[in-house]
Amino acid sequence: MTCYFKNGSVFTPADEGALALHNTLPPGNYVIKLDPRENFYFEQIDSFTSSGKIYGKTLGQVERIMRTYEDRPVSTGVLLTGEKGSGKTMLAKLLSIEAAALGMPTIVVNFAWSGDKFNSLIQGIEQPCVILFDEFEKVYDHDEQKQVLTLLDGVFPSKKLFVLTCNDVYRVDGHMQNRPGRIFYLLNFKGLDAEFITEYCNDNLKNCEHINTICQIASLFAEFNFDMLKAMVEEMNRYNESPREVLEMLNAKPTTDGGGMYDVTLKVKGKAVKPNDIDPDVWRGSPLTQQDIVVTQYSTDDDEEDTQYNFTISDLKKVDAEAGTFTFINTNGVEVKFTRRRIKEFNYELF
């Protein structure tokens, strides 16, 4: 049966089945597109899926974010930052999956839409929904980011869960940070901790004797992500090799990711040298580097030359992954310890 779709004074022939009207968007994922007349429309895409066990704190984070969203009377913003493979994308997908179970659609914004027309489109969605800005700082440049701030202000009557993922939080407009009215939660994914690694390896690694070594190696990376862990375990199981052996060929090298920042402690003849008397007192890199590590002790006598001490990977005597320390002792008995600097947690008990 031929029907006619009326748009103003225009009647367009259409199939009856094409005129199925919905009061709301069904649960699922959608992207935003423009028709030839530059009118926005939604196109449904594949929904996110999850398979296998979810490790770490992710499920707890999903539960808390959804509970907060449901409890608050206004929209809630969540900013997830971290390198690829750090876990932020998994959390975003799980939020979408959980929302779909509650009947909420997810609108994936992967183009730099902005302006009044775009804002009206999003705010015109009266039903609860997730608005996912994927790789926000790459899609939106600095000026374009300012144009979407209005969406996050919570002044509109509709209630939405805004989820933004980004690799570099420093490229996100400063007006989104320290503004819970716009972004209620900010989660920074800085790599896997020893608890996550141990749990995953206990489930997937054939030879669990290597777990401690994997944790030690992970501490050498600036950000040890899930892609690295999964690849290491896969190769170790396939070839029955140690972590160090698989890293010889694997595209995961602590010497190429910038390494970490370490405080340096030097001991000569068992006596600690003052930090002001050594160079460097702070070292940047990876203690597993194949190059020599040189530490200089300044002479206290103007007539004497400074003393240089060389350390190689063969001088590495002790690794404490939990403390983040690497102790070298060279053939002359000189000891140097590298202690990784960590971001200090703010002590709220002071107030």
C-alpha positions, 0 to 999 in steps of 0.5 A: 500500500502506498502512503504519503509522508507530509512535510509542510506542503510536500507529500512524498510517496512512501511505503507504509512500513517505512512510516513506523513512528517511535515516541523514544529511541529503542535501546541500542547505539546510534551515530549522528548524521546529516541528510542532504538538507543538512538536517540531523538524524540518528543511524543505528549501529552495532551495540557494544558487547562484552565477553569474558571476565572483567578484571579490576575495579571496573564493574564497581565503577560502572555500578557507582556511576549508574547509581549516581546518575539515577540518583541525581536529578540532573545530567551527569558527566564522566571524563575517562582519561588514559592511553589506549588499552588502559581500560577507559574504553572498556568502562565506557562500553560497559556503561553503555551496556548497562544503560541499554539493560535499563532501556537507554540508548547510547548516542556515539558522537565521533564527529565535531558536531557543535552549535545551537542546532546540535545542542537542540538535537541532543537536548530534544532527546527527552528520554534518559540516554548516554551521550558518548564522546569518543576520543573527545580531545581528538575529535574536538579542537580547543575552540570547538570544545567550548561550544559543547560546554552548554550541554554539560551545564545541567541547566536543561530539563532532560537528564543524560549521562555524558561520557567523554573518553580522552587520551590526553587530559591536558588537551581537554578544556580547563573549564571542564576540570574541577567543575563537578557541575559539568563533569561529575567524575574524572577517572584517570587510567594510569596502567595496571596495578599488581592486583589486576595483573595477578588476578588476570595471570592466575586465570590465564597464565599457564605457568604462574611462577612468572607472575611476580616477574611480570609485576616487576617488569610492569613497574618499569613502564610509564603505563603498562596497559592491558594490551601489553599484559594480554600479549605477554601472557599469550606468547608465554603460553604459546612458547613456554617462555619467560617474560623477559624472553617474550619481550625480546620480540614483542612490541612492548619495550619499557625503553621506548615508552619514556620510562618513569622518573626515579629518585637516585640513592648512591652508596660508596663503601656502604656510606650514602652520598648526599643527593646534592653531591650526585648527578643526576639525583633524579633520573628519567628512563627505564632501569632495564635499558641496555645502555650503561647508567652513569652516576657522577659523585661530585668531589668535595675537594676543588683539586680532585676530579669528580668520580663517575660510576657505571652500571649495566643491566648485569649489575641489577641485583634486586627489584621490588615491584611493590616499592618501585625500587631497582638496586644495582651493585657494580663490580667495585661494590658501589651501589645505586638504587632507583626509586620510582616517583609516584603521584602522591594521594591527597591526604584529606584527613589533614582537614 
